[in-house]
Amino acid sequence: MRVLAIDTALDACSVAVLDTQRAAITASETREMTRGHAEALMPMIARVMDHAKIEFIELDRIAVTVGPGSFTGLRVGIAAARGIALAAGKPAVGLTTLSGFAAPHIADDDTKPVTAVIDARHEHVYVQVFAPGGRTIIAPRLAPLREAVRAASGRTARIVGSAAELVASAWPSDEPMPVLVDQRSAPDIGWIARLGAAADEHGPPKPLYLRAPDAQPQDAARLPRR
């Protein structure tokens, strides 16, 4: 299977091509950025596809992160994935950014739980908890920091994601410290590709919004009706 993976959900713009028959990422590119994904993504896809020496019609699947993440970034990546899938006549699958953070640690050792967390600001995080074996026991949700700490606590706690250090800093003094704290601003695009290859198809990917946008309409800016 040949998978084109796209991630623009957080603080990076990333693209990769996975060839499962060769068990290899044949091409990839990642640029750290907090904005500008819309301008960077399509040229990056073109470069990665050219480096992988593959045409869009030769792909078997397009994988894209659907959130949690930046509202604007999510729309950029999902729109690109759906457009390419439609043009190439191939399926597109959506994956959570939290599963992308957790995947390499589950693959490395699936006997310990993993808690993936993303900073949602204002003392809140997006959290997903994986039991040993990789099964989700707490689905992606927005939670207060203290609640996320309780969900992650345990003798073999592993915390990953952009809020990993934030959660670790709030760790109770009477609890064993986490065995792993892996702070990352965005998931590894290679693991997004691998998850995409293994994912079930559930229709076109859609944004996973777990909170309302911070920007709200301003009544004062509205013109009065006549």
N, C-alpha and C positions, 0 to 999 in steps of 0.2 A: 504494500500500500504506500502511496505517495501522498503526503499531507503537507499542505501549506498552512503554517500557524502564524497568527497575528495577535499582538498584544499592544493595546494603547490605553489600557484601563488606568494605569497609575503613573509613576514618574519615569517612564521609559517608552520608547517606540521600538518594537521588536518584531522581526520577521524571521522565519526559518522554514526550510523544507526538510522533511523527514522521509527517508526511503526505508521502510521496514524490511524489505527483502535484503537490503545491504546492512541493516541494523545500524544505520548511521544518519546523522544530520549532514546532509550534503552541502548545505549553505545556510548561513545565518548572519544577521546583523542586528545590533542593539545600540541605541543612542539614548543616554539618560536625558530626560527633558520633562518639565512640568507643564509646558504648553507648546503649541506648534505642531502637534501630532498630525493635523489635517494636511499641512504642507509637506511634512516629512514622509508620510506613510507610503503613498503610491510610488514615488521614486525609489524608496527602499525596497518595496516589493519587486519592482522591475529589476533592480540590481541583484537581489537574492535569486530570483528566478533565472536570470541570465547566468549567474555563477553556478547554479545547480544544473544548468543546461537542460531545462525542462520547459515545456509549453503548458499553458493553463489547461488545455484539453487533456493533457497527460496526467493531471492530478486525479486522485481518487476522492479527496475530501479537503475541505477548508475548515480549520479550527480557529476559534476566536474566543478571547476572554470576554465575558459578559458582565463582570462585576463581582463584588462591589468595587467601586472606583469613581473616577471623575466622570461627571455626567457628560461633559463634552467629549472626553477621551473615549468613553464607551461607545458613543454614537458614531465616532469616526471609524473605529475598528469594525464594529458590527455592520455598518453600511458598506464598507469595503468588502468584507467577507461575503455578505449576501449578494452584492453586485457581481463579484467574481464567480460565485457559485451559480448564479442565474445565467451569466454569459457562457460559462463553461459546461453547464448542464451537470453539475456535480453537487453533492450534498454539503451543507455547512452545519457544523455542530458548535454549541456554546459550552464553555467551561468556566467555572468560577475562578477568580484570581486566588481565592483562599486554597482551593484544591491544588492550584499550581505551586503555591508556596509549600504545601505539605508533601507533594508527590515525591521529591527526591529523598526525603527522610523516611517515608513509608517504604520506599524501595530499598533503602539502606538497612532498615531494621523495622519489620512490621510487628514486633512483639511489644512495642511500647506505644502509648498514645501520642498523638500530635495535636497541638492546638495552634491554628493559624489565625493571626490577628492583623488587622489593618487599622491604622489610626483614622478615626472618624471625627476627631477634634472634640473640644468641649467635654473632656473626660469620658468619652465614649469610644468604643472600637467596634469594628465588624469582626465577628468571630465565627469560626467553624471548628468543631472538635471531632477528631477521628480516633476511634478505638483501635486497639491492637487488631491487625488484619486490614486496616484501612477503612473500616465501616464508619460512616458518619453517624455520630450519636447526638450531636447538636448541629442542626442545619444552619446555614448562613443566616446571621441575624445581627441587628444593631443592639449593643448591650452597654450598660455602664461599665467603666473600667473595673470596679470592684467585683461585679458579677462575672466578668471575663476571668479575673484572677481565680475566683472560686471554681469556675468551670475547668480551668487548666491545672489546678493544684493536684498534687499526687507525688509519690516517691520517684516516679520515672517521668516527670513532666518534661515535655519538649515543646518549646514555644518558637514559632517562626513567623516572619512577616514584617511589615513596616512598623508595627507597634510592639514587636517582641521585647525590646528593651523597656518600653513604657510599662508593659505588664510585669516584667521582671522587677522593675523598680518599686512596684506596689506590692511585692510578694510579702505575705505574712511572715513575721520573724519566727513564729513557732512551727513553720512548715519547712520540710526539706527543700533546699534550693533546686530549681530546674536543672536537669542534667544537660540541657542544651538550650541556648538562647541564640537564635540565628536571625539577626536583623538584616532585612533586605528591602530595598525600595520598590522592587518589582519582581515577579516570578521569572525563573529561567525559561526562556522561550523554547528551549529544547524539550523541557518537560511539558509545556503546553502542547507541543507537537505530539509527544508520546501519549498524553492523555487523550488528545484528539483522535489518534489512531484506535484507541481502545474504547472510545465512547459509543454509546447507543445513539441512534438518530431519533430526535424528537421534534422534527420540524425546524423551521428557520430560527436561528438564535435571536433572542430578545434580551434587552438590558435587564439586569437584576438590580432594581432600585430598592434599597432597604430603608431609605429615608427621603424626605422631601428635599428639594434643592434649597440651598441657603438663600439664594436670590429670590425675593418675593416681589410681586407687583407693588408699586408705590401709589397709594391713593392720591397723594398730593400732586403726582405728576399727571394725573388724568385731566383731560379737558372737560369742562362742564358741558352737559348736553343743552341744546337749545330747543 
